[in-house]
Structures are given as C-alpha cells and as structure tokens.
Amino acid sequence: MTEYREADFSRLKTVPIAKRPNKVDATLLAKPPLPSDRSFRAFIDALPSILAAEDLRYVVDQIVAAAGRRGILAMLGGHVIKVGLAPLLIALMRRRAITIVAMNGSAAIHDFELAAYGGTSEDVAAGLSDGTFGMAEETGREMNAALARGVKTQQGAGEALADYLSSRQDLPGKDVSVLLACAELGVPVTVHAAIGAEIIHQHPSADGAVLGATSHRDFKRLAGALPDVDGGGVVLNLGSAVVMPEVFLKALTVARNLNGGRPKNFTACDCDMQRHYRPRVNVVERPTLAGGRGIQLTGHHEILLPLLAWSVLSRLDGK
C-alpha cells in the first residue's frame, strides 16, 4: 500500500501584510471618464499605470523626447499600410516623430497601389484558384520600371519608387502615400525586397538584378541612417514579423562596425498583432543589450497604432 505524506500547514510561517511589498496600489488604477474632460489626452492619462499601458506611455515619452532631436525609425510591414494607417504615419513624419522609414516589399506595393490606382489588397484566395493572384499588369509593370530607372540613376528602391510616383500625372491616392510623403518631407525611405515573396517579382518585367541592386543600396542606406538613433532615438517595428527584423539586425551591426559601436542607448519597440520570435530577439532584446530599453506592444494594428500615434501627436501639440 502506498504511503502518502502531507505537509503540516499548522507549522507554516506567515508575514504581516504591512511588511509585504505590493506591485499595485490605488494610485496605479484606471480612472473613469470625467464630465469636465473627455479629451484623448485625458483618456490616455486615465489608463492604469500597469503593464502594457505603462509601456505605451514610456514609448510615447521616448518618441516625444526624440522628435526633432534624435532619429526615429519606423519599419513597416504590409498590413500596416493596407489597414489604413498611412495618414497617421505621415502626420508623425510631419512632426519629425518619424525621421527614417524602412519598408518590406509588401508595404511598398500596397502604398504604391494606393497612390497610383486608389486601391489595394486583392482577394488572394479567389485569385489563387485560377492563377490570377498578384498578376495585376499595371502594378508589376510600373513598379519594375521605376526600379529599373532607379538602377540607372544610382537610386535605392524607396527613392526610385517615390520619384516615379512624383512624376506620374494621375495620383488618386497622393495624399495617403508614405512614399510620396517621404519625398515631400525629405525623409529617407528604404525598401527591402525578399525575392519571390512579392507580387511584382512574378511579373514578366521583373529583373532580379534590378531588384537586388536597388534593395542592396537601400540596405546600405539604412545602415548609414541608423547612427541617428544613438543616445535617445527610437526604433519602431510596425507589423513586420520576419523581413524587417532580419534586415535591421544586419544593418545595425554594419552601423556599429563603422561607427565605434553606435548606435546604442535607444528605445526599440515592436508593435504587432502577435508576438514573434524575430521581432522580440532581433529588435527588442539583442539591440538594447548595449543600452536602452526594448518593449513589445501587442494588439491589432488598426487599434494599437492609432493609440500610439494619437498619444504622440497630442503630446507634441501640447508642448
């Protein structure tokens, strides 16, 4: 027969609650809306000073402090553009709360289509069944032509696409294009291709040498821009799970190799719908080991990023 032993709870030692450190007290709790102030700023101030709400405030503080003084890099995945957040990114750029933009190829395609044709984001499942997914003639022809022209003029992919759009007569989405806003505001913009992962690569006009040359120049340009985030800048990874975290890590080591270990002591924040390995390790954790702080904010882009942008803009308006 098995013998069971039981812990003698009568011998347990307890401690007075007055001597126990607490993580939560009444000063940290959320506040209900007040009739006298229903502003957005009041809403943000009313969030609890706990966990992600406190992390959000910290990131906002760092962006506000860096705006106009240090580099603020926004790395974009395609979903951020296609769910309608470009106008907020442009507003941040106008306030120097974004000073460098780096996109994966998907983000560039969605932005280009919105600018040039007024719409983007096709029904993938429907097009996949008959082989028409990603086969839009104008998108592939015009974007590949822009990149081919960029090779001849020693441009990177971002600059080439922005210049091409600027020269185009009909632009139904001109005011919501991040590429065009970068050109207008003098904000460096880079585009980082993943060969075979983007619809313009399956177009008859696609040229691997052109894609490689323009994207590689943008890799050099991103590495050249990164020292601007040293000593108080901010790196935001907005919705890229793989390409931009991988590109950023390599560009960062190039920048540090050429600039005596800089940049360091910056804030790195990953904003995405779920937490992925590469953004956590390549953006949030490893780059801040030499100083600074890494944060992950998790939520739907169309809710989380407006909260971040509105918080920053309302603070800057109040300065």
LUMTIRO-346356 format. One line per 2 residues: their letters; for each residue x, y, z of N, C-alpha, C, O. Coordinates in steps of 0.02 Angstrom, whole numbers, plus 50000, padded with zeros to 5 digits. Layout:
! LUMTIRO-346356
A = X,Y,Z,X,Y,Z,X,Y,Z,X,Y,Z | ...
! end
This chain:
! LUMTIRO-346356
MT = 50043,49940,50000,50000,50000,50000,50045,50063,50000,50093,50067,50038 | 50028,50110,49957,50068,50171,49952,50057,50216,50012,50001,50227,50034
EY = 50112,50243,50039,50108,50289,50096,50113,50361,50069,50159,50379,50033 | 50064,50402,50089,50063,50473,50068,50083,50516,50127,50060,50506,50183
RE = 50126,50565,50113,50144,50614,50164,50110,50681,50149,50105,50702,50091 | 50086,50713,50201,50053,50778,50193,50092,50832,50230,50117,50821,50285
AD = 50097,50891,50198,50129,50948,50230,50088,50969,50291,50026,50969,50288 | 50122,50988,50344,50089,51010,50406,50079,51086,50402,50125,51124,50418
FS = 50020,51107,50380,50006,51178,50372,50007,51216,50438,50016,51277,50438 | 49999,51182,50493,49999,51217,50558,50067,51245,50574,50073,51288,50618
RL = 50119,51222,50540,50187,51246,50553,50209,51302,50505,50265,51327,50510 | 50164,51322,50459,50181,51375,50411,50193,51442,50446,50160,51457,50496
KT = 50239,51480,50420,50255,51546,50447,50224,51599,50402,50239,51601,50342 | 50184,51641,50428,50153,51695,50391,50189,51761,50407,50227,51766,50455
VP = 50176,51812,50365,50208,51877,50375,50154,51931,50375,50102,51922,50343 | 50164,51986,50411,50115,52041,50411,50110,52072,50342,50162,52083,50310
IA = 50051,52086,50318,50042,52116,50252,50075,52184,50247,50094,52206,50193 | 50083,52218,50305,50115,52283,50305,50189,52279,50284,50217,52328,50261
KR = 50218,52220,50294,50289,52212,50276,50298,52184,50205,50355,52176,50182 | 50243,52169,50171,50247,52140,50104,50248,52195,50051,50203,52237,50051
PN = 50297,52196,50007,50297,52245,49952,50241,52228,49903,50231,52170,49884 | 50204,52280,49881,50149,52270,49834,50165,52302,49766,50195,52356,49764
KV = 50147,52269,49713,50156,52296,49646,50098,52343,49626,50106,52385,49582 | 50042,52337,49659,49983,52376,49641,49954,52410,49702,49945,52379,49755
DA = 49941,52475,49694,49904,52511,49746,49855,52558,49711,49852,52560,49650 | 49816,52594,49749,49761,52634,49722,49785,52688,49675,49746,52710,49632
TL = 49846,52711,49681,49871,52765,49638,49883,52742,49567,49889,52783,49522 | 49886,52676,49556,49902,52649,49490,49841,52629,49449,49847,52610,49391
LA = 49782,52632,49479,49723,52605,49448,49695,52651,49393,49709,52711,49392 | 49655,52622,49350,49622,52660,49297,49572,52709,49326,49546,52699,49381
KP = 49558,52761,49288,49511,52813,49310,49452,52816,49262,49463,52812,49201 | 49392,52823,49286,49334,52830,49242,49334,52899,49209,49367,52945,49234
PL = 49299,52907,49153,49297,52973,49120,49263,53025,49164,49214,53011,49199 | 49289,53086,49162,49261,53142,49199,49219,53185,49153,49239,53197,49096
PS = 49161,53209,49176,49120,53252,49134,49157,53315,49111,49142,53343,49058 | 49205,53338,49151,49240,53400,49137,49295,53392,49084,49318,53442,49056
DR = 49317,53330,49070,49371,53320,49022,49364,53252,48989,49381,53201,49019 | 49340,53251,48927,49333,53189,48889,49383,53188,48830,49370,53155,48780
SF = 49437,53224,48837,49487,53229,48783,49525,53163,48776,49524,53121,48821 | 49560,53156,48719,49601,53097,48709,49658,53095,48760,49675,53042,48786
RA = 49687,53153,48774,49741,53156,48823,49717,53131,48891,49753,53095,48926 | 49656,53149,48910,49628,53127,48973,49618,53051,48973,49628,53018,49024
FI = 49598,53024,48915,49589,52952,48909,49655,52915,48921,49657,52867,48959 | 49709,52938,48889,49774,52906,48897,49797,52912,48970,49822,52864,48998
DA = 49788,52971,49000,49809,52980,49069,49769,52937,49117,49792,52921,49172 | 49708,52917,49096,49664,52878,49139,49679,52803,49136,49652,52765,49176
LP = 49721,52782,49090,49739,52711,49087,49776,52691,49151,49810,52733,49180 | 49771,52629,49172,49808,52608,49231,49884,52613,49220,49907,52603,49164
SI = 49920,52627,49271,49993,52632,49265,50024,52564,49278,50066,52555,49322 | 50003,52517,49237,50021,52446,49247,50033,52414,49179,49997,52427,49131
LA = 50085,52372,49174,50099,52329,49117,50098,52367,49051,50134,52417,49044 | 50058,52344,49001,50062,52372,48934,50043,52446,48931,50070,52483,48890
AE = 49997,52467,48974,49978,52538,48975,50038,52581,48994,50049,52635,48965 | 50076,52558,49043,50135,52595,49063,50189,52591,49010,50226,52639,48999
DL = 50195,52534,48976,50242,52528,48921,50224,52576,48864,50268,52607,48834 | 50160,52581,48849,50138,52628,48797,50158,52699,48814,50184,52735,48772
RY = 50146,52719,48876,50166,52786,48897,50241,52796,48890,50264,52850,48870 | 50279,52746,48907,50352,52752,48903,50374,52763,48831,50415,52807,48817
VV = 50346,52723,48784,50364,52731,48714,50345,52800,48689,50383,52833,48653 | 50286,52823,48708,50263,52890,48688,50311,52942,48716,50331,52988,48680
DQ = 50331,52936,48778,50378,52983,48808,50443,52986,48768,50471,53040,48756 | 50468,52927,48749,50532,52925,48713,50526,52955,48643,50572,52989,48620
IV = 50470,52943,48609,50461,52972,48543,50455,53048,48548,50485,53085,48509 | 50416,53072,48596,50407,53144,48605,50474,53177,48621,50490,53231,48595
AA = 50514,53145,48664,50579,53173,48682,50627,53173,48622,50669,53217,48616 | 50621,53123,48579,50667,53117,48522,50646,53159,48462,50687,53177,48420
AG = 50582,53176,48457,50556,53211,48398,50594,53275,48384,50598,53320,48427 | 50623,53279,48325,50661,53338,48306,50731,53341,48334,50768,53387,48320
RR = 50750,53291,48375,50816,53292,48407,50857,53229,48391,50918,53233,48383 | 50824,53172,48388,50859,53109,48375,50821,53072,48319,50765,53089,48302
GI = 50854,53021,48292,50822,52981,48241,50766,52938,48268,50772,52910,48323 | 50712,52933,48229,50656,52889,48246,50640,52848,48184,50614,52874,48135
LA = 50658,52784,48186,50650,52739,48130,50584,52702,48136,50568,52673,48188 | 50544,52702,48081,50484,52662,48077,50494,52609,48024,50502,52625,47965
ML = 50493,52545,48044,50498,52489,47997,50427,52462,47986,50392,52447,48034 | 50408,52456,47923,50338,52442,47907,50329,52374,47873,50365,52356,47827
GG = 50280,52336,47898,50255,52278,47862,50195,52299,47820,50166,52352,47831 | 50176,52257,47773,50123,52274,47726,50055,52285,47758,50016,52327,47736
HV = 50040,52247,47810,49974,52251,47841,49960,52320,47870,49903,52343,47870 | 50013,52354,47894,50005,52420,47923,49978,52469,47871,49937,52513,47888
IK = 50001,52463,47809,49977,52507,47756,49907,52488,47734,49864,52531,47725 | 49895,52424,47725,49831,52404,47696,49772,52408,47744,49714,52404,47723
VG = 49785,52416,47809,49729,52427,47855,49718,52501,47868,49680,52520,47913 | 49752,52544,47829,49732,52614,47829,49770,52661,47874,49743,52713,47894
LA = 49833,52644,47892,49868,52684,47942,49917,52735,47914,49950,52771,47951 | 49923,52737,47847,49971,52784,47816,49959,52856,47837,50008,52891,47851
PL = 49897,52881,47841,49888,52951,47861,49917,52967,47930,49941,53023,47941 | 49916,52919,47975,49945,52931,48042,50021,52932,48038,50053,52972,48071
LI = 50049,52888,47998,50122,52887,47990,50146,52953,47959,50197,52980,47978 | 50108,52978,47910,50126,53041,47878,50121,53098,47927,50164,53143,47927
AL = 50070,53098,47969,50064,53150,48020,50123,53150,48068,50147,53203,48088 | 50146,53090,48087,50204,53085,48130,50267,53110,48095,50310,53142,48125
MR = 50273,53095,48030,50330,53119,47992,50331,53196,47989,50384,53226,47994 | 50273,53226,47982,50270,53299,47978,50293,53331,48044,50316,53388,48044
RR = 50286,53296,48099,50307,53322,48164,50377,53298,48183,50398,53306,48240 | 50412,53267,48136,50479,53239,48148,50478,53186,48203,50528,53174,48237
AI = 50419,53154,48211,50413,53098,48257,50426,53032,48221,50425,52979,48253 | 50437,53034,48156,50467,52981,48116,50516,53016,48069,50496,53061,48032
TI = 50579,52995,48071,50629,53028,48029,50662,52981,47979,50697,53004,47934 | 50650,52916,47985,50676,52866,47938,50621,52814,47928,50591,52792,47977
VA = 50608,52795,47866,50558,52743,47852,50591,52686,47815,50626,52698,47765 | 50581,52625,47838,50606,52566,47804,50547,52518,47795,50513,52501,47843
MN = 50535,52496,47733,50477,52454,47718,50499,52386,47692,50551,52379,47661 | 50458,52335,47706,50467,52274,47667,50432,52284,47600,50397,52333,47590
GS = 50441,52237,47554,50414,52245,47487,50338,52249,47486,50310,52284,47445 | 50306,52213,47530,50233,52214,47533,50207,52283,47550,50159,52307,47520
AA = 50238,52316,47599,50216,52383,47617,50224,52431,47559,50180,52473,47546 | 50279,52425,47522,50290,52469,47464,50238,52457,47410,50214,52505,47379
IH = 50220,52395,47399,50169,52380,47348,50101,52408,47367,50069,52440,47325 | 50080,52398,47428,50016,52425,47449,50016,52501,47446,49967,52531,47424
DF = 50071,52532,47466,50075,52605,47464,50074,52630,47392,50040,52679,47376 | 50111,52598,47348,50114,52617,47277,50045,52611,47245,50023,52656,47210
EL = 50010,52555,47258,49944,52545,47228,49894,52596,47253,49853,52621,47214 | 49895,52611,47318,49850,52662,47344,49863,52729,47311,49816,52765,47292
AA = 49927,52747,47303,49944,52811,47273,49925,52814,47200,49894,52862,47177 | 49943,52762,47162,49936,52764,47089,49866,52745,47065,49844,52772,47014
YG = 49832,52701,47100,49769,52675,47075,49710,52686,47122,49653,52673,47104 | 49724,52709,47183,49671,52725,47230,49645,52666,47269,49598,52674,47308
GT = 49675,52606,47261,49652,52548,47299,49705,52494,47300,49750,52494,47259 | 49699,52448,47348,49747,52394,47355,49715,52336,47392,49656,52341,47412
SE = 49751,52281,47402,49730,52223,47441,49678,52182,47404,49617,52191,47413 | 49702,52137,47361,49658,52094,47322,49634,52034,47363,49659,52021,47417
DV = 49585,51997,47336,49560,51936,47365,49607,51879,47345,49602,51852,47290 | 49653,51861,47391,49705,51812,47374,49675,51744,47358,49693,51713,47308
AA = 49629,51721,47398,49601,51654,47389,49566,51649,47321,49574,51598,47286 | 49528,51700,47302,49493,51698,47239,49542,51698,47180,49532,51660,47132
GL = 49594,51739,47184,49642,51742,47129,49687,51681,47125,49710,51663,47071 | 49700,51649,47182,49744,51591,47183,49713,51532,47147,49750,51492,47117
SD = 49647,51526,47148,49614,51468,47119,49624,51465,47043,49626,51410,47015 | 49629,51523,47010,49637,51522,46937,49704,51551,46914,49715,51563,46855
GT = 49749,51564,46962,49815,51588,46945,49819,51662,46929,49868,51684,46898 | 49770,51701,46948,49772,51773,46935,49794,51814,46995,49802,51875,46990
FG = 49805,51781,47053,49828,51818,47112,49895,51851,47097,49942,51818,47073 | 49900,51915,47111,49963,51951,47103,49981,51968,47032,50037,51990,47019
MA = 49935,51958,46986,49952,51967,46915,49928,52035,46888,49920,52042,46827 | 49916,52083,46930,49895,52149,46907,49948,52178,46860,50006,52186,46880
EE = 49928,52192,46799,49976,52215,46747,50010,52280,46766,50071,52286,46763 | 49970,52330,46785,49998,52397,46797,50046,52399,46856,50098,52431,46854
TG = 50028,52364,46910,50071,52364,46970,50140,52337,46954,50190,52369,46969 | 50142,52278,46923,50207,52248,46907,50245,52289,46856,50306,52299,46863
RE = 50211,52312,46803,50246,52349,46751,50274,52414,46776,50332,52430,46763 | 50234,52452,46813,50257,52518,46835,50309,52515,46891,50357,52553,46890
MN = 50299,52471,46938,50347,52467,46993,50414,52440,46968,50467,52464,46989 | 50413,52390,46924,50476,52364,46897,50510,52416,46853,50572,52420,46851
AA = 50471,52455,46817,50500,52509,46776,50532,52562,46821,50586,52587,46805 | 50500,52577,46876,50528,52627,46922,50594,52603,46950,50641,52642,46955
LA = 50598,52539,46968,50660,52512,46996,50715,52509,46943,50773,52522,46958 | 50696,52492,46881,50745,52489,46827,50774,52558,46814,50834,52565,46802
RG = 50731,52609,46816,50756,52678,46808,50800,52698,46867,50849,52734,46858 | 50783,52673,46926,50822,52689,46985,50893,52661,46982,50940,52692,47007
VK = 50900,52601,46952,50967,52572,46945,51012,52618,46904,51071,52628,46920 | 50985,52646,46850,51024,52689,46805,51044,52754,46838,51095,52784,46820
TQ = 51005,52777,46888,51020,52841,46920,51048,52832,46990,51050,52879,47030 | 51071,52771,47005,51103,52756,47069,51057,52769,47129,51078,52794,47181
QG = 50994,52752,47121,50945,52760,47175,50933,52694,47210,50944,52640,47182 | 50910,52699,47272,50884,52641,47307,50812,52629,47286,50782,52670,47251
AG = 50783,52573,47307,50715,52556,47288,50664,52607,47313,50619,52626,47277 | 50671,52628,47376,50624,52676,47403,50625,52742,47366,50572,52768,47348
EA = 50684,52769,47355,50690,52832,47319,50663,52826,47248,50630,52871,47223 | 50679,52770,47215,50657,52760,47146,50581,52757,47141,50552,52787,47095
LA = 50549,52721,47186,50476,52717,47185,50443,52784,47200,50394,52803,47169 | 50471,52820,47249,50444,52886,47266,50451,52934,47208,50405,52972,47194
DY = 50509,52934,47175,50520,52979,47118,50473,52962,47061,50446,53007,47029 | 50463,52898,47049,50418,52878,46995,50347,52902,47008,50314,52929,46963
LS = 50325,52893,47069,50257,52916,47086,50253,52992,47079,50202,53017,47055 | 50304,53027,47100,50303,53100,47096,50298,53124,47024,50270,53178,47011
SR = 50324,53085,46976,50323,53106,46906,50259,53084,46871,50247,53104,46814 | 50218,53045,46904,50157,53018,46874,50102,53072,46876,50094,53107,46926
QD = 50065,53079,46822,50015,53132,46817,49953,53118,46860,49928,53162,46895 | 49928,53057,46856,49865,53040,46890,49881,53002,46954,49906,52945,46952
LP = 49867,53032,47012,49881,53001,47076,49821,53007,47122,49817,53054,47162 | 49773,52962,47117,49712,52967,47159,49726,52961,47233,49686,52985,47274
GK = 49781,52929,47252,49797,52921,47323,49858,52960,47345,49893,52940,47391 | 49870,53016,47313,49931,53055,47326,49938,53073,47400,49993,53069,47427
DV = 49884,53093,47432,49888,53120,47500,49895,53066,47553,49907,53082,47611 | 49889,53002,47534,49894,52949,47585,49953,52903,47572,49957,52848,47599
SV = 50000,52925,47530,50057,52884,47513,50117,52901,47558,50138,52958,47560 | 50142,52851,47593,50202,52860,47634,50262,52874,47589,50304,52916,47606
LL = 50267,52839,47533,50323,52850,47486,50325,52923,47464,50378,52954,47465 | 50268,52949,47443,50266,53018,47420,50279,53068,47476,50312,53119,47467
AC = 50253,53053,47535,50264,53098,47592,50338,53100,47610,50364,53153,47628 | 50372,53043,47606,50444,53042,47619,50481,53087,47571,50525,53125,47591
AE = 50463,53084,47507,50495,53126,47457,50480,53200,47471,50525,53242,47465 | 50419,53215,47489,50399,53285,47502,50434,53313,47563,50455,53371,47564
LG = 50441,53272,47616,50467,53296,47680,50542,53284,47688,50570,53304,47740 | 50574,53253,47639,50645,53240,47646,50661,53186,47696,50714,53188,47727
VP = 50617,53139,47704,50628,53082,47750,50656,53024,47710,50625,53001,47663 | 50715,52998,47728,50742,52940,47692,50694,52880,47696,50668,52864,47750
VT = 50683,52848,47639,50639,52789,47637,50675,52734,47600,50702,52744,47546 | 50676,52675,47631,50709,52617,47601,50658,52560,47594,50612,52554,47634
VH = 50668,52519,47543,50625,52461,47530,50670,52400,47524,50719,52400,47488 | 50651,52347,47560,50693,52288,47567,50657,52227,47539,50610,52201,47569
AA = 50679,52205,47480,50645,52152,47444,50662,52083,47471,50717,52071,47496 | 50614,52038,47467,50626,51967,47479,50607,51932,47413,50548,51922,47399
IG = 50657,51914,47374,50645,51890,47306,50597,51831,47305,50609,51780,47338 | 50544,51838,47267,50494,51786,47261,50436,51793,47309,50387,51757,47304
AE = 50442,51839,47357,50390,51847,47407,50341,51903,47390,50292,51913,47427 | 50353,51939,47336,50312,51998,47320,50284,51992,47249,50316,51964,47205
II = 50223,52017,47240,50188,52004,47177,50223,52034,47116,50215,52007,47061 | 50262,52088,47124,50294,52116,47065,50351,52072,47040,50376,52081,46984
HQ = 50372,52023,47080,50425,51978,47059,50400,51925,47010,50440,51893,46976 | 50334,51915,47007,50307,51865,46961,50282,51897,46896,50253,51864,46854
HP = 50295,51962,46889,50276,51997,46828,50328,51985,46773,50387,51977,46789 | 50308,51982,46709,50357,51971,46655,50413,52022,46653,50467,52007,46628
SA = 50402,52082,46679,50454,52134,46676,50503,52130,46734,50551,52169,46736 | 50493,52085,46781,50537,52081,46840,50608,52064,46819,50619,52020,46777
DG = 50657,52097,46849,50727,52086,46835,50763,52077,46902,50767,52124,46942 | 50788,52017,46914,50820,52002,46978,50879,52047,46993,50890,52065,47050
AV = 50917,52065,46941,50975,52108,46952,50953,52177,46975,50984,52208,47018 | 50898,52202,46947,50871,52267,46966,50846,52265,47038,50860,52309,47078
LG = 50807,52213,47053,50781,52206,47121,50837,52202,47172,50835,52234,47224 | 50887,52163,47156,50943,52156,47202,50984,52219,47210,51002,52237,47266
AT = 50997,52254,47155,51038,52315,47159,51005,52370,47198,51037,52402,47240 | 50940,52382,47186,50905,52436,47220,50893,52420,47294,50898,52464,47337
SH = 50878,52357,47308,50867,52337,47378,50932,52337,47417,50934,52356,47476 | 50987,52316,47384,51051,52315,47419,51074,52387,47434,51104,52400,47486
RD = 51062,52433,47387,51079,52503,47401,51039,52528,47461,51065,52565,47502 | 50977,52508,47466,50936,52530,47523,50960,52498,47588,50954,52528,47641
FK = 50987,52438,47585,51017,52408,47644,51076,52451,47668,51083,52463,47728 | 51117,52474,47621,51172,52518,47639,51146,52584,47668,51175,52611,47715
RL = 51092,52609,47639,51065,52673,47661,51034,52667,47731,51041,52712,47772 | 51002,52611,47745,50975,52601,47812,51032,52597,47863,51028,52628,47916
AG = 51084,52560,47846,51142,52556,47891,51173,52625,47901,51197,52640,47956 | 51173,52665,47849,51201,52732,47854,51159,52780,47896,51185,52827,47924
AL = 51094,52767,47899,51049,52811,47937,51044,52793,48011,51026,52835,48052 | 51060,52730,48028,51049,52707,48097,51087,52744,48151,51061,52750,48206
PD = 51147,52771,48139,51180,52809,48192,51138,52867,48219,51151,52891,48274 | 51088,52890,48182,51045,52945,48205,51004,52926,48267,50982,52971,48303
VD = 50993,52861,48278,50952,52842,48336,50994,52835,48400,50968,52819,48453 | 51059,52847,48394,51104,52840,48452,51085,52890,48507,51069,52948,48493
GG = 51088,52867,48569,51080,52912,48626,51012,52943,48633,51007,53004,48642 | 50959,52903,48630,50893,52929,48642,50844,52924,48585,50788,52948,48590
GV = 50865,52894,48529,50819,52884,48473,50772,52826,48485,50773,52795,48538 | 50730,52813,48435,50679,52761,48442,50677,52720,48378,50681,52747,48323
VL = 50670,52654,48386,50660,52608,48330,50592,52575,48340,50580,52543,48391 | 50548,52583,48290,50481,52554,48293,50475,52501,48238,50483,52516,48179
NL = 50461,52439,48258,50446,52387,48209,50371,52378,48207,50341,52352,48253 | 50340,52401,48152,50268,52403,48147,50243,52349,48099,50237,52361,48039
GS = 50230,52291,48125,50196,52240,48086,50238,52199,48039,50211,52168,47993 | 50304,52196,48047,50346,52152,48007,50372,52097,48051,50410,52109,48098
AV = 50353,52035,48035,50372,51978,48077,50439,51949,48061,50471,51919,48104 | 50463,51958,47998,50524,51924,47978,50572,51971,47942,50628,51981,47965
VM = 50552,52000,47886,50599,52035,47842,50632,52094,47877,50694,52097,47878 | 50594,52139,47904,50625,52199,47934,50666,52183,47996,50719,52212,48004
PE = 50644,52139,48041,50688,52121,48097,50754,52092,48075,50806,52106,48105 | 50753,52050,48023,50816,52021,47998,50860,52075,47966,50920,52077,47978
VF = 50830,52117,47925,50868,52170,47893,50896,52219,47945,50954,52240,47941 | 50855,52236,47994,50876,52284,48046,50937,52257,48084,50984,52295,48096
LK = 50937,52194,48102,50992,52166,48142,51058,52171,48103,51110,52187,48132 | 51055,52156,48038,51117,52159,47998,51138,52232,47986,51197,52247,47989
AL = 51090,52276,47974,51107,52346,47964,51135,52376,48028,51179,52419,48025 | 51110,52354,48085,51135,52378,48149,51207,52358,48160,51247,52398,48184
TV = 51224,52297,48144,51293,52276,48155,51341,52312,48107,51398,52327,48125 | 51318,52326,48046,51358,52366,47999,51369,52436,48028,51425,52461,48029
AR = 51315,52466,48052,51320,52534,48080,51368,52535,48140,51408,52581,48145 | 51363,52486,48184,51407,52485,48242,51479,52470,48223,51525,52496,48254
NL = 51488,52429,48172,51556,52414,48148,51590,52477,48122,51650,52486,48131 | 51553,52520,48089,51581,52579,48057,51582,52641,48102,51614,52691,48086
NG = 51547,52638,48159,51538,52698,48199,51556,52687,48273,51524,52715,48317 | 51606,52646,48285,51630,52638,48353,51579,52612,48402,51577,52633,48459
GR = 51537,52566,48378,51487,52536,48423,51421,52571,48425,51375,52548,48459 | 51414,52626,48389,51350,52661,48387,51308,52635,48328,51335,52613,48277
PK = 51241,52638,48335,51202,52669,48389,51188,52622,48447,51184,52561,48438 | 51180,52651,48505,51156,52614,48564,51117,52663,48607,51109,52722,48590
NF = 51092,52639,48663,51052,52681,48709,50992,52711,48674,50979,52771,48679 | 50955,52668,48638,50892,52690,48606,50836,52645,48630,50847,52592,48659
TA = 50775,52667,48618,50716,52627,48634,50696,52587,48571,50690,52616,48517 | 50684,52523,48579,50662,52480,48524,50594,52451,48543,50587,52418,48595
CD = 50544,52463,48500,50476,52440,48515,50448,52401,48457,50450,52424,48400 | 50423,52342,48471,50389,52300,48420,50314,52305,48431,50289,52292,48486
CD = 50278,52324,48379,50204,52328,48382,50176,52280,48331,50186,52289,48271 | 50140,52229,48354,50111,52181,48307,50051,52148,48340,50038,52155,48399
MQ = 50014,52110,48298,49954,52077,48322,49970,52017,48366,49929,51998,48408 | 50028,51988,48357,50050,51933,48400,50126,51938,48407,50159,51973,48369
RH = 50152,51903,48455,50223,51907,48470,50261,51853,48432,50246,51794,48437 | 50310,51876,48393,50350,51830,48353,50422,51828,48379,50444,51874,48414
YR = 50456,51775,48362,50525,51766,48385,50572,51820,48359,50607,51852,48399 | 50573,51832,48294,50622,51878,48265,50614,51950,48289,50664,51980,48308
PR = 50555,51978,48290,50549,52046,48317,50571,52050,48390,50604,52098,48411 | 50554,52000,48429,50573,52001,48500,50648,51999,48508,50677,52038,48546
VN = 50681,51953,48473,50753,51944,48481,50793,51995,48442,50841,52024,48468 | 50774,52007,48379,50815,52048,48334,50803,52123,48341,50845,52163,48320
VV = 50746,52142,48369,50730,52214,48376,50729,52234,48450,50760,52283,48469 | 50694,52196,48490,50681,52217,48560,50738,52198,48607,50759,52239,48648
ER = 50764,52137,48601,50811,52112,48652,50884,52124,48635,50918,52161,48669 | 50909,52093,48582,50981,52097,48567,51006,52168,48556,51058,52186,48583
PT = 50971,52209,48517,50998,52276,48503,51002,52321,48564,51040,52370,48563 | 50964,52307,48616,50965,52350,48675,51008,52323,48732,51009,52352,48786
LA = 51043,52269,48720,51088,52242,48771,51144,52291,48787,51169,52293,48844 | 51163,52331,48739,51217,52380,48749,51192,52446,48779,51230,52493,48788
GG = 51127,52449,48796,51098,52509,48824,51031,52524,48791,51020,52507,48734 | 50988,52557,48828,50921,52571,48803,50870,52524,48832,50883,52491,48883
RG = 50813,52520,48800,50760,52477,48826,50718,52449,48768,50705,52485,48720 | 50699,52386,48773,50656,52355,48723,50588,52340,48751,50581,52319,48809
IQ = 50537,52352,48710,50467,52344,48731,50427,52310,48676,50439,52323,48617 | 50380,52267,48694,50332,52239,48647,50262,52262,48665,50240,52252,48722
LT = 50228,52292,48618,50158,52310,48625,50118,52267,48576,50132,52268,48516 | 50070,52231,48601,50035,52181,48560,49962,52200,48553,49927,52211,48602
GH = 49939,52202,48490,49869,52218,48477,49857,52228,48403,49905,52232,48364 | 49795,52232,48383,49778,52243,48313,49807,52309,48289,49799,52360,48323
HE = 49839,52309,48231,49870,52370,48206,49821,52428,48203,49839,52485,48221 | 49761,52414,48180,49712,52468,48168,49686,52499,48234,49650,52548,48232
IL = 49703,52469,48290,49686,52498,48355,49748,52521,48392,49749,52577,48418 | 49799,52479,48394,49859,52495,48432,49897,52555,48404,49917,52600,48442
LP = 49908,52556,48339,49948,52610,48310,49913,52678,48313,49947,52728,48324 | 49847,52683,48303,49815,52747,48316,49822,52770,48388,49830,52830,48401
LL = 49819,52724,48436,49831,52743,48506,49900,52773,48515,49908,52825,48548 | 49950,52741,48485,50018,52766,48490,50025,52833,48455,50053,52880,48484
AW = 50001,52838,48393,50009,52900,48355,49971,52958,48386,49998,53013,48393 | 49909,52947,48406,49870,53000,48437,49902,53023,48502,49902,53082,48518
SV = 49929,52976,48539,49961,52994,48603,50021,53040,48590,50030,53090,48624 | 50062,53021,48540,50121,53061,48524,50100,53130,48498,50127,53181,48521
LS = 50054,53132,48452,50033,53196,48421,50000,53242,48472,50011,53303,48471 | 49959,53214,48516,49927,53256,48567,49978,53285,48614,49971,53342,48637
RL = 50029,53246,48630,50084,53272,48673,50123,53326,48638,50140,53377,48668 | 50139,53316,48574,50177,53366,48537,50136,53429,48528,50164,53484,48529
DG = 50071,53423,48519,50029,53482,48513,50027,53522,48577,50017,53583,48576 | 50037,53487,48633,50034,53521,48698,50099,53550,48720,50102,53583,48773
K = 50153,53539,48682,50219,53563,48703,50225,53638,48690,50278,53668,48705
! end
